[in-house]
């Protein structure tokens, strides 16, 4: 639910999320540095063993083990920070959804104030009355012609139809039969023979 201080929370959460991400990144850099240092200490311990300095190598490996534990703790801290960042980001999304729902709800309330159920019923009733009135007008217009008027309308329609379709008269006598004429061979075009070049 919206409250007067919600605007401040909207500004604080992104800043907090950014700070947590920066802390996570710093821990990752620290982690990489410790990992490189552990590798160097391991090489130094090997060299000390080759030189016969077993106690010094053992002390260095204890130090290395302690740093490995620190590295594990750092990994756990990074995981916690990432979980917290995800929770904050999800909370921001939830806040936006709730804000959107609130705005939508307020908008619906305003629309319902403008358009009450009684108003909708009145509009539907007026629409039904207008449709009925138009139907009555259509019936009056359709029924206002006498039989004489209807006959005159049909006669004019037939006259217009006949004017538009004027076909030529069909001859009453049979047509003479036409036989195909023979064309003399001299008048026929000559076919050109193609000779293949070899």
Secondary structure, 3 states (H helix, E strand, C coil): CCCCCHHHHHHHHHHHHHHHHHHHHHHHHHHHHHHHHHHHHHHHHHHHHHCCCHHHHHHHHHHHHHHHHHHHHHHHHHHHHHHHHHHHHHHHHHHHHHHHHHHHHHHHHHHHHHCCHHHHHHHHHHHHHHHHHHHHHHHHHHHCCCHHHHHHHHHHHHHHHHHHCCCCCCCCCCCCCCCCCCCCCCCCCCCCCCCCCC
